[in-house]
Amino acid sequence: MNLLKEVLKYQVYPAMGCTEPVSVALCAAHAAKELGEPVQKAVFRLDAGTYKNGMGVRIPNTDGEKGNLLAGAMGILIARPELNMEILSAADKTILQEAKKLVEKHALCMSVAPKAHGFYIEAELTGVNGHTAKCIIAGGHTSVIHLSKDGVIKEENTAGQTTRRAPEFKKALKQASLQDLLDAADNADEEDLAYIKKGVDMNLKAAELGQALQKVGFYIKELVRKKLLQMDLISSTKILTACAADARMDGQAVPVMASGESGNQGVVTILVPWKVGKEMDADEKTILKSIALSHLLNGYVKVFTGELAPICGCAIAAGVGATAAIVYQQRGNCAQAVTLAINNIISDIGGMLCDGAKSGCALKVVSSTDAAIRAAYMAVHDYGITEVEGFVGRTAEETIQNLGNISSVGMRRVDPMIVNIMQEKCNQ
């Protein structure tokens, strides 16, 4: 198995809008296409992380509207699952108005699936003629594990293929060593590098669009303008990543290249090493290979912490990838230096909570950007946090596994608690 190609295929893809509500729309679209008639009722059940991530983030092509429920209604009306994670690009004003009508007349309901562990979306539709259809996406944002009509399970090649192969590549990723991932990045071929460059170009366009918004990126620029910050490599990189995240969280109709099945993780994973590499005059092939390593490590962290974790993936998992990529640009295939960088950044921001997708995610992207560059600089000069401190392990793999245990076991009650807080605010 070529692990890099598997990660690029299943975890690195264009996505328009926050990936959780988009996946809700995709699940609804699969069910609606199978149903083949107008929908009278729709019931959605989501894991707590997906439910949380869709509550406060704006949806593309909705003039600033928010919520998983609206995204699900739009997916029902679009009914084109072949668009994958760019499904909301097909939305127009007519679809938006019809989706709002479905929500307003309470034709849709949504709840947290209490027994769901890991990524889980279920859409159960009832049509005007009494037929039913059900789709379940689980284990990944595009991984259909169940599709049926009137209780009869249907076969769908693309969905079935994804379902069979995704666990296989994730199992291989979980068993990989840091050296395996470094070697995989070293061996990236021209096809891999061309695809990675496509992601760079896509995310740079999103950052350019975000510059027009008066959000996080704007205020960092204001700090520079008022000479409270210098316009240096760190500030310019933070502005770049903040603007890209600003555009996504604002619901701008612009795709980004995701990493680890997350758009904001794609922003950090791709743009941080790209900007730093260019500023430090690394050659482009090395920069692109470093981004390959960044994608691999982002995915590696997430097989331990979970697809949607109580800790912030766009800061921590993507930050691990970005800091390793910067070290790779300077020190090459040096597992010792990369280990120091990984330990440094996890020691720094390893406890950052995820409280759902929203405009504030750009702040966490900025913190990750800053921490990744700082951690890499120390590691390049052979300084790093060691196993005698906190939950840092003897190896990078052990540190990441410790982080995964803290996230998946120690923080098991965090997501339900955050969801309860968010729901209480909505009901006030």
Disulfide bonds with the S-S distance in Angstrom:
none
